[in-house]
Amino acid sequence: MVAFGVRNFESLENGLAEMLRVLKPGGRLIVLEFSKPRRKAVRSFYNLYMGIVAPQVARWFKQNKEAYLYLCESANAFPDRLLFTDILKKTGYTNTWYKPLSLGICCIYTGRKPL
């Protein structure tokens, strides 16, 4: 299980392949990762918050503004939903699926290692 970390892999496919390698046969991978909201109003608010509000608030509280900007960039670059499940399949996982959460701001992805 991994939460909000897969998008930081240097090579997504290599990282997923290594996770598959260490899973027991029939074992399940569960990934919680940011996603791009589908509803226009939610997507607009999300983009405003991630791109402007969060970095500005971080600056006010003497936090690392660049870290919040990177968070937004890496979340936007992540291949979400069907694209990510396709990568899981290509890497060797079976029974892949995803479930959107929090109005589509993030998704749970899962796949199994073949027996």
Chimera marker file (.cmm) of the C-alpha trace (Angstrom):
<marker_set name="trace">
<marker id="1" x="0.000" y="0.000" z="0.000" r="1" g="1" b="0" radius="0.5"/>
<marker id="2" x="1.239" y="3.470" z="-0.827" r="1" g="1" b="0" radius="0.5"/>
<marker id="3" x="-0.405" y="6.872" z="-0.425" r="1" g="1" b="0" radius="0.5"/>
<marker id="4" x="0.591" y="9.947" z="-2.414" r="1" g="1" b="0" radius="0.5"/>
<marker id="5" x="4.036" y="8.612" z="-3.295" r="1" g="1" b="0" radius="0.5"/>
<marker id="6" x="3.828" y="6.754" z="-6.595" r="1" g="1" b="0" radius="0.5"/>
<marker id="7" x="3.732" y="10.002" z="-8.554" r="1" g="1" b="0" radius="0.5"/>
<marker id="8" x="7.240" y="10.740" z="-7.227" r="1" g="1" b="0" radius="0.5"/>
<marker id="9" x="8.871" y="7.617" z="-8.705" r="1" g="1" b="0" radius="0.5"/>
<marker id="10" x="11.706" y="8.472" z="-11.071" r="1" g="1" b="0" radius="0.5"/>
<marker id="11" x="10.414" y="5.729" z="-13.356" r="1" g="1" b="0" radius="0.5"/>
<marker id="12" x="6.777" y="4.841" z="-12.734" r="1" g="1" b="0" radius="0.5"/>
<marker id="13" x="6.975" y="1.545" z="-14.623" r="1" g="1" b="0" radius="0.5"/>
<marker id="14" x="10.195" y="0.449" z="-12.893" r="1" g="1" b="0" radius="0.5"/>
<marker id="15" x="8.808" y="1.318" z="-9.460" r="1" g="1" b="0" radius="0.5"/>
<marker id="16" x="5.572" y="-0.577" z="-10.100" r="1" g="1" b="0" radius="0.5"/>
<marker id="17" x="7.529" y="-3.554" z="-11.474" r="1" g="1" b="0" radius="0.5"/>
<marker id="18" x="9.626" y="-3.657" z="-8.307" r="1" g="1" b="0" radius="0.5"/>
<marker id="19" x="6.492" y="-3.533" z="-6.162" r="1" g="1" b="0" radius="0.5"/>
<marker id="20" x="5.059" y="-6.393" z="-8.225" r="1" g="1" b="0" radius="0.5"/>
<marker id="21" x="8.264" y="-8.374" z="-7.755" r="1" g="1" b="0" radius="0.5"/>
<marker id="22" x="8.074" y="-8.259" z="-3.946" r="1" g="1" b="0" radius="0.5"/>
<marker id="23" x="4.353" y="-8.998" z="-3.700" r="1" g="1" b="0" radius="0.5"/>
<marker id="24" x="3.341" y="-12.570" z="-2.911" r="1" g="1" b="0" radius="0.5"/>
<marker id="25" x="1.519" y="-14.368" z="-5.727" r="1" g="1" b="0" radius="0.5"/>
<marker id="26" x="-2.093" y="-13.186" z="-5.527" r="1" g="1" b="0" radius="0.5"/>
<marker id="27" x="-1.024" y="-10.174" z="-3.424" r="1" g="1" b="0" radius="0.5"/>
<marker id="28" x="-2.738" y="-6.845" z="-3.922" r="1" g="1" b="0" radius="0.5"/>
<marker id="29" x="-1.248" y="-3.430" z="-4.566" r="1" g="1" b="0" radius="0.5"/>
<marker id="30" x="-3.306" y="-0.496" z="-3.301" r="1" g="1" b="0" radius="0.5"/>
<marker id="31" x="-2.375" y="3.049" z="-4.304" r="1" g="1" b="0" radius="0.5"/>
<marker id="32" x="-3.995" y="6.280" z="-3.115" r="1" g="1" b="0" radius="0.5"/>
<marker id="33" x="-3.022" y="9.126" z="-5.400" r="1" g="1" b="0" radius="0.5"/>
<marker id="34" x="-4.202" y="12.549" z="-6.536" r="1" g="1" b="0" radius="0.5"/>
<marker id="35" x="-6.495" y="12.648" z="-9.553" r="1" g="1" b="0" radius="0.5"/>
<marker id="36" x="-7.917" y="15.286" z="-11.832" r="1" g="1" b="0" radius="0.5"/>
<marker id="37" x="-11.505" y="16.098" z="-10.826" r="1" g="1" b="0" radius="0.5"/>
<marker id="38" x="-13.997" y="15.611" z="-13.669" r="1" g="1" b="0" radius="0.5"/>
<marker id="39" x="-16.640" y="18.128" z="-12.566" r="1" g="1" b="0" radius="0.5"/>
<marker id="40" x="-15.779" y="21.557" z="-13.897" r="1" g="1" b="0" radius="0.5"/>
<marker id="41" x="-16.624" y="23.440" z="-10.675" r="1" g="1" b="0" radius="0.5"/>
<marker id="42" x="-14.606" y="21.034" z="-8.511" r="1" g="1" b="0" radius="0.5"/>
<marker id="43" x="-11.712" y="21.074" z="-10.992" r="1" g="1" b="0" radius="0.5"/>
<marker id="44" x="-11.674" y="24.893" z="-11.040" r="1" g="1" b="0" radius="0.5"/>
<marker id="45" x="-11.654" y="25.127" z="-7.238" r="1" g="1" b="0" radius="0.5"/>
<marker id="46" x="-9.018" y="22.371" z="-6.999" r="1" g="1" b="0" radius="0.5"/>
<marker id="47" x="-6.733" y="24.089" z="-9.527" r="1" g="1" b="0" radius="0.5"/>
<marker id="48" x="-7.138" y="27.442" z="-7.759" r="1" g="1" b="0" radius="0.5"/>
<marker id="49" x="-6.390" y="25.913" z="-4.378" r="1" g="1" b="0" radius="0.5"/>
<marker id="50" x="-3.425" y="23.770" z="-5.461" r="1" g="1" b="0" radius="0.5"/>
<marker id="51" x="-1.869" y="26.331" z="-7.785" r="1" g="1" b="0" radius="0.5"/>
<marker id="52" x="-2.390" y="29.574" z="-5.869" r="1" g="1" b="0" radius="0.5"/>
<marker id="53" x="-3.941" y="29.280" z="-2.404" r="1" g="1" b="0" radius="0.5"/>
<marker id="54" x="-1.820" y="26.476" z="-0.897" r="1" g="1" b="0" radius="0.5"/>
<marker id="55" x="1.554" y="27.918" z="-2.013" r="1" g="1" b="0" radius="0.5"/>
<marker id="56" x="0.553" y="31.395" z="-0.798" r="1" g="1" b="0" radius="0.5"/>
<marker id="57" x="-0.598" y="30.117" z="2.599" r="1" g="1" b="0" radius="0.5"/>
<marker id="58" x="2.655" y="28.149" z="2.875" r="1" g="1" b="0" radius="0.5"/>
<marker id="59" x="4.601" y="31.351" z="2.244" r="1" g="1" b="0" radius="0.5"/>
<marker id="60" x="2.619" y="33.212" z="4.918" r="1" g="1" b="0" radius="0.5"/>
<marker id="61" x="3.499" y="30.550" z="7.471" r="1" g="1" b="0" radius="0.5"/>
<marker id="62" x="7.159" y="30.460" z="6.421" r="1" g="1" b="0" radius="0.5"/>
<marker id="63" x="6.765" y="27.041" z="4.822" r="1" g="1" b="0" radius="0.5"/>
<marker id="64" x="8.362" y="25.867" z="1.594" r="1" g="1" b="0" radius="0.5"/>
<marker id="65" x="6.241" y="27.412" z="-1.172" r="1" g="1" b="0" radius="0.5"/>
<marker id="66" x="8.148" y="25.425" z="-3.822" r="1" g="1" b="0" radius="0.5"/>
<marker id="67" x="7.087" y="22.155" z="-2.197" r="1" g="1" b="0" radius="0.5"/>
<marker id="68" x="3.436" y="23.094" z="-2.678" r="1" g="1" b="0" radius="0.5"/>
<marker id="69" x="4.083" y="24.154" z="-6.257" r="1" g="1" b="0" radius="0.5"/>
<marker id="70" x="5.783" y="20.785" z="-6.860" r="1" g="1" b="0" radius="0.5"/>
<marker id="71" x="2.793" y="19.034" z="-5.305" r="1" g="1" b="0" radius="0.5"/>
<marker id="72" x="0.502" y="20.712" z="-7.833" r="1" g="1" b="0" radius="0.5"/>
<marker id="73" x="2.835" y="19.973" z="-10.767" r="1" g="1" b="0" radius="0.5"/>
<marker id="74" x="3.378" y="16.329" z="-9.839" r="1" g="1" b="0" radius="0.5"/>
<marker id="75" x="-0.355" y="15.740" z="-9.254" r="1" g="1" b="0" radius="0.5"/>
<marker id="76" x="-1.183" y="17.257" z="-12.643" r="1" g="1" b="0" radius="0.5"/>
<marker id="77" x="1.483" y="15.178" z="-14.403" r="1" g="1" b="0" radius="0.5"/>
<marker id="78" x="0.334" y="11.867" z="-12.877" r="1" g="1" b="0" radius="0.5"/>
<marker id="79" x="-1.466" y="9.566" z="-15.349" r="1" g="1" b="0" radius="0.5"/>
<marker id="80" x="-4.789" y="9.220" z="-13.585" r="1" g="1" b="0" radius="0.5"/>
<marker id="81" x="-7.691" y="6.799" z="-13.814" r="1" g="1" b="0" radius="0.5"/>
<marker id="82" x="-7.670" y="4.618" z="-16.932" r="1" g="1" b="0" radius="0.5"/>
<marker id="83" x="-4.177" y="5.734" z="-17.914" r="1" g="1" b="0" radius="0.5"/>
<marker id="84" x="-2.753" y="4.537" z="-14.606" r="1" g="1" b="0" radius="0.5"/>
<marker id="85" x="-4.676" y="1.252" z="-14.629" r="1" g="1" b="0" radius="0.5"/>
<marker id="86" x="-3.360" y="0.674" z="-18.169" r="1" g="1" b="0" radius="0.5"/>
<marker id="87" x="0.191" y="1.164" z="-16.844" r="1" g="1" b="0" radius="0.5"/>
<marker id="88" x="-0.549" y="-1.313" z="-14.052" r="1" g="1" b="0" radius="0.5"/>
<marker id="89" x="-1.715" y="-3.877" z="-16.632" r="1" g="1" b="0" radius="0.5"/>
<marker id="90" x="1.318" y="-3.232" z="-18.829" r="1" g="1" b="0" radius="0.5"/>
<marker id="91" x="3.556" y="-3.778" z="-15.798" r="1" g="1" b="0" radius="0.5"/>
<marker id="92" x="1.974" y="-7.173" z="-15.095" r="1" g="1" b="0" radius="0.5"/>
<marker id="93" x="-0.851" y="-6.524" z="-12.631" r="1" g="1" b="0" radius="0.5"/>
<marker id="94" x="-4.255" y="-8.133" z="-13.098" r="1" g="1" b="0" radius="0.5"/>
<marker id="95" x="-7.733" y="-7.242" z="-11.812" r="1" g="1" b="0" radius="0.5"/>
<marker id="96" x="-6.938" y="-3.529" z="-11.964" r="1" g="1" b="0" radius="0.5"/>
<marker id="97" x="-9.517" y="-0.886" z="-11.110" r="1" g="1" b="0" radius="0.5"/>
<marker id="98" x="-9.863" y="2.546" z="-9.604" r="1" g="1" b="0" radius="0.5"/>
<marker id="99" x="-12.384" y="4.337" z="-7.417" r="1" g="1" b="0" radius="0.5"/>
<marker id="100" x="-12.612" y="8.148" z="-7.305" r="1" g="1" b="0" radius="0.5"/>
<marker id="101" x="-12.807" y="9.718" z="-3.832" r="1" g="1" b="0" radius="0.5"/>
<marker id="102" x="-13.383" y="13.236" z="-2.479" r="1" g="1" b="0" radius="0.5"/>
<marker id="103" x="-15.220" y="14.544" z="-5.555" r="1" g="1" b="0" radius="0.5"/>
<marker id="104" x="-12.523" y="13.071" z="-7.801" r="1" g="1" b="0" radius="0.5"/>
<marker id="105" x="-9.597" y="14.849" z="-6.152" r="1" g="1" b="0" radius="0.5"/>
<marker id="106" x="-7.961" y="11.486" z="-5.501" r="1" g="1" b="0" radius="0.5"/>
<marker id="107" x="-8.461" y="7.840" z="-6.452" r="1" g="1" b="0" radius="0.5"/>
<marker id="108" x="-7.767" y="4.446" z="-4.978" r="1" g="1" b="0" radius="0.5"/>
<marker id="109" x="-6.110" y="2.174" z="-7.533" r="1" g="1" b="0" radius="0.5"/>
<marker id="110" x="-5.605" y="-1.528" z="-7.101" r="1" g="1" b="0" radius="0.5"/>
<marker id="111" x="-4.118" y="-4.464" z="-8.937" r="1" g="1" b="0" radius="0.5"/>
<marker id="112" x="-3.101" y="-8.027" z="-8.139" r="1" g="1" b="0" radius="0.5"/>
<marker id="113" x="0.002" y="-10.053" z="-8.748" r="1" g="1" b="0" radius="0.5"/>
<marker id="114" x="-0.917" y="-13.118" z="-10.806" r="1" g="1" b="0" radius="0.5"/>
<marker id="115" x="-0.855" y="-16.472" z="-8.998" r="1" g="1" b="0" radius="0.5"/>
<link id1="1" id2="2" r="1" g="1" b="0" radius="0.2"/>
<link id1="2" id2="3" r="1" g="1" b="0" radius="0.2"/>
<link id1="3" id2="4" r="1" g="1" b="0" radius="0.2"/>
<link id1="4" id2="5" r="1" g="1" b="0" radius="0.2"/>
<link id1="5" id2="6" r="1" g="1" b="0" radius="0.2"/>
<link id1="6" id2="7" r="1" g="1" b="0" radius="0.2"/>
<link id1="7" id2="8" r="1" g="1" b="0" radius="0.2"/>
<link id1="8" id2="9" r="1" g="1" b="0" radius="0.2"/>
<link id1="9" id2="10" r="1" g="1" b="0" radius="0.2"/>
<link id1="10" id2="11" r="1" g="1" b="0" radius="0.2"/>
<link id1="11" id2="12" r="1" g="1" b="0" radius="0.2"/>
<link id1="12" id2="13" r="1" g="1" b="0" radius="0.2"/>
<link id1="13" id2="14" r="1" g="1" b="0" radius="0.2"/>
<link id1="14" id2="15" r="1" g="1" b="0" radius="0.2"/>
<link id1="15" id2="16" r="1" g="1" b="0" radius="0.2"/>
<link id1="16" id2="17" r="1" g="1" b="0" radius="0.2"/>
<link id1="17" id2="18" r="1" g="1" b="0" radius="0.2"/>
<link id1="18" id2="19" r="1" g="1" b="0" radius="0.2"/>
<link id1="19" id2="20" r="1" g="1" b="0" radius="0.2"/>
<link id1="20" id2="21" r="1" g="1" b="0" radius="0.2"/>
<link id1="21" id2="22" r="1" g="1" b="0" radius="0.2"/>
<link id1="22" id2="23" r="1" g="1" b="0" radius="0.2"/>
<link id1="23" id2="24" r="1" g="1" b="0" radius="0.2"/>
<link id1="24" id2="25" r="1" g="1" b="0" radius="0.2"/>
<link id1="25" id2="26" r="1" g="1" b="0" radius="0.2"/>
<link id1="26" id2="27" r="1" g="1" b="0" radius="0.2"/>
<link id1="27" id2="28" r="1" g="1" b="0" radius="0.2"/>
<link id1="28" id2="29" r="1" g="1" b="0" radius="0.2"/>
<link id1="29" id2="30" r="1" g="1" b="0" radius="0.2"/>
<link id1="30" id2="31" r="1" g="1" b="0" radius="0.2"/>
<link id1="31" id2="32" r="1" g="1" b="0" radius="0.2"/>
<link id1="32" id2="33" r="1" g="1" b="0" radius="0.2"/>
<link id1="33" id2="34" r="1" g="1" b="0" radius="0.2"/>
<link id1="34" id2="35" r="1" g="1" b="0" radius="0.2"/>
<link id1="35" id2="36" r="1" g="1" b="0" radius="0.2"/>
<link id1="36" id2="37" r="1" g="1" b="0" radius="0.2"/>
<link id1="37" id2="38" r="1" g="1" b="0" radius="0.2"/>
<link id1="38" id2="39" r="1" g="1" b="0" radius="0.2"/>
<link id1="39" id2="40" r="1" g="1" b="0" radius="0.2"/>
<link id1="40" id2="41" r="1" g="1" b="0" radius="0.2"/>
<link id1="41" id2="42" r="1" g="1" b="0" radius="0.2"/>
<link id1="42" id2="43" r="1" g="1" b="0" radius="0.2"/>
<link id1="43" id2="44" r="1" g="1" b="0" radius="0.2"/>
<link id1="44" id2="45" r="1" g="1" b="0" radius="0.2"/>
<link id1="45" id2="46" r="1" g="1" b="0" radius="0.2"/>
<link id1="46" id2="47" r="1" g="1" b="0" radius="0.2"/>
<link id1="47" id2="48" r="1" g="1" b="0" radius="0.2"/>
<link id1="48" id2="49" r="1" g="1" b="0" radius="0.2"/>
<link id1="49" id2="50" r="1" g="1" b="0" radius="0.2"/>
<link id1="50" id2="51" r="1" g="1" b="0" radius="0.2"/>
<link id1="51" id2="52" r="1" g="1" b="0" radius="0.2"/>
<link id1="52" id2="53" r="1" g="1" b="0" radius="0.2"/>
<link id1="53" id2="54" r="1" g="1" b="0" radius="0.2"/>
<link id1="54" id2="55" r="1" g="1" b="0" radius="0.2"/>
<link id1="55" id2="56" r="1" g="1" b="0" radius="0.2"/>
<link id1="56" id2="57" r="1" g="1" b="0" radius="0.2"/>
<link id1="57" id2="58" r="1" g="1" b="0" radius="0.2"/>
<link id1="58" id2="59" r="1" g="1" b="0" radius="0.2"/>
<link id1="59" id2="60" r="1" g="1" b="0" radius="0.2"/>
<link id1="60" id2="61" r="1" g="1" b="0" radius="0.2"/>
<link id1="61" id2="62" r="1" g="1" b="0" radius="0.2"/>
<link id1="62" id2="63" r="1" g="1" b="0" radius="0.2"/>
<link id1="63" id2="64" r="1" g="1" b="0" radius="0.2"/>
<link id1="64" id2="65" r="1" g="1" b="0" radius="0.2"/>
<link id1="65" id2="66" r="1" g="1" b="0" radius="0.2"/>
<link id1="66" id2="67" r="1" g="1" b="0" radius="0.2"/>
<link id1="67" id2="68" r="1" g="1" b="0" radius="0.2"/>
<link id1="68" id2="69" r="1" g="1" b="0" radius="0.2"/>
<link id1="69" id2="70" r="1" g="1" b="0" radius="0.2"/>
<link id1="70" id2="71" r="1" g="1" b="0" radius="0.2"/>
<link id1="71" id2="72" r="1" g="1" b="0" radius="0.2"/>
<link id1="72" id2="73" r="1" g="1" b="0" radius="0.2"/>
<link id1="73" id2="74" r="1" g="1" b="0" radius="0.2"/>
<link id1="74" id2="75" r="1" g="1" b="0" radius="0.2"/>
<link id1="75" id2="76" r="1" g="1" b="0" radius="0.2"/>
<link id1="76" id2="77" r="1" g="1" b="0" radius="0.2"/>
<link id1="77" id2="78" r="1" g="1" b="0" radius="0.2"/>
<link id1="78" id2="79" r="1" g="1" b="0" radius="0.2"/>
<link id1="79" id2="80" r="1" g="1" b="0" radius="0.2"/>
<link id1="80" id2="81" r="1" g="1" b="0" radius="0.2"/>
<link id1="81" id2="82" r="1" g="1" b="0" radius="0.2"/>
<link id1="82" id2="83" r="1" g="1" b="0" radius="0.2"/>
<link id1="83" id2="84" r="1" g="1" b="0" radius="0.2"/>
<link id1="84" id2="85" r="1" g="1" b="0" radius="0.2"/>
<link id1="85" id2="86" r="1" g="1" b="0" radius="0.2"/>
<link id1="86" id2="87" r="1" g="1" b="0" radius="0.2"/>
<link id1="87" id2="88" r="1" g="1" b="0" radius="0.2"/>
<link id1="88" id2="89" r="1" g="1" b="0" radius="0.2"/>
<link id1="89" id2="90" r="1" g="1" b="0" radius="0.2"/>
<link id1="90" id2="91" r="1" g="1" b="0" radius="0.2"/>
<link id1="91" id2="92" r="1" g="1" b="0" radius="0.2"/>
<link id1="92" id2="93" r="1" g="1" b="0" radius="0.2"/>
<link id1="93" id2="94" r="1" g="1" b="0" radius="0.2"/>
<link id1="94" id2="95" r="1" g="1" b="0" radius="0.2"/>
<link id1="95" id2="96" r="1" g="1" b="0" radius="0.2"/>
<link id1="96" id2="97" r="1" g="1" b="0" radius="0.2"/>
<link id1="97" id2="98" r="1" g="1" b="0" radius="0.2"/>
<link id1="98" id2="99" r="1" g="1" b="0" radius="0.2"/>
<link id1="99" id2="100" r="1" g="1" b="0" radius="0.2"/>
<link id1="100" id2="101" r="1" g="1" b="0" radius="0.2"/>
<link id1="101" id2="102" r="1" g="1" b="0" radius="0.2"/>
<link id1="102" id2="103" r="1" g="1" b="0" radius="0.2"/>
<link id1="103" id2="104" r="1" g="1" b="0" radius="0.2"/>
<link id1="104" id2="105" r="1" g="1" b="0" radius="0.2"/>
<link id1="105" id2="106" r="1" g="1" b="0" radius="0.2"/>
<link id1="106" id2="107" r="1" g="1" b="0" radius="0.2"/>
<link id1="107" id2="108" r="1" g="1" b="0" radius="0.2"/>
<link id1="108" id2="109" r="1" g="1" b="0" radius="0.2"/>
<link id1="109" id2="110" r="1" g="1" b="0" radius="0.2"/>
<link id1="110" id2="111" r="1" g="1" b="0" radius="0.2"/>
<link id1="111" id2="112" r="1" g="1" b="0" radius="0.2"/>
<link id1="112" id2="113" r="1" g="1" b="0" radius="0.2"/>
<link id1="113" id2="114" r="1" g="1" b="0" radius="0.2"/>
<link id1="114" id2="115" r="1" g="1" b="0" radius="0.2"/>
</marker_set>
